[in-house]
Amino acid sequence: MKRIVYALLFIFSLFLLTSCTLEKAPFSEASSNNQKLQVVVSFNAMRELAEAIGGNKIEIKTIIPDGVEPHDFEPKASDVTALSTASVFIINGFGMEQSWAEKAIKTAGNKNLLFVIASNGATPIYDTAASAFWNSQSQRHDIDPHIWLSLQGAKWEAKNIHNAFIKADPANKAYYDANYDAFSAKIDYLYTDYKTKFDQSPSKVFVTGHAAFSYMARDFGLQQNSLENVFASGEPSARRLKELADFCLNHHISTIFVEDMESPKISQTLAHEVGANVEGIYTLESSNGSKTYLQTQKENLEKIYQSLSTGHL
Ligand SMILES: [Zn+2]
């Protein structure tokens, strides 16, 4: 009798194992992560903010792969599949992803999906300079989307993400609250540190390749000037390049910043022309290795601060 019971138990456990494998969701290691909140994000910066708040209670899938230009993106069928089983979908908004994200949500048809536009309610910067300054054909949007590069903006976006996680997973509210409080305290500390530094800095002007740092400049009373427009799609004209070279010389610019996904060629030409160095800077549109949002931003701020100090000597 016992043998029969054991045999039946063995067959039953085999059946369980098989059914687990068959029901594997598009998220990796789904069977061991069934308890985790399934989160889809549009691109790396949203991943970093979601990780800061969600920690080990969430599992994230990023739609736009590292190294892919996020201002011009079309999702694949597998991205829509991920949305069909996820609990939360986070995008930046401000015109960055809406053109494809809303279509993908419709196709996914997941009634339980909580859609979060992280920039919701924040104050946008309008890209009024683009048409006048850059030789660009692209007039798709008029809002600069790069709010995550502002510490204040990232805190705002983290708050919206935090609210969504609590709604989707109320059992872990205390955990998400603690992570948000810790993140927000670190943001405030970094902001105060660099606000003091930038306030004392004699120069307030920095030059980048892709015009991604307007929100950061707004945080600290700085001014950004750039080779390419906010959508990384404009090639500077010869006249624009000459204007920018004059601008660099007039403002004693010592550093031309070049972003992680930009070709450094034009930046190098400009730097050579005005006797400046070329220095890397991160837009967080792709990941900066294993560095967190705060680590990368501290690096960015320190590099800009150093460039302002040396620029005026
Ligand atoms: Zn960008």
Residues whose N, C-alpha, C, O or C-beta is under 5 A from the ligand:
A	BS01	ZN	A212 V230
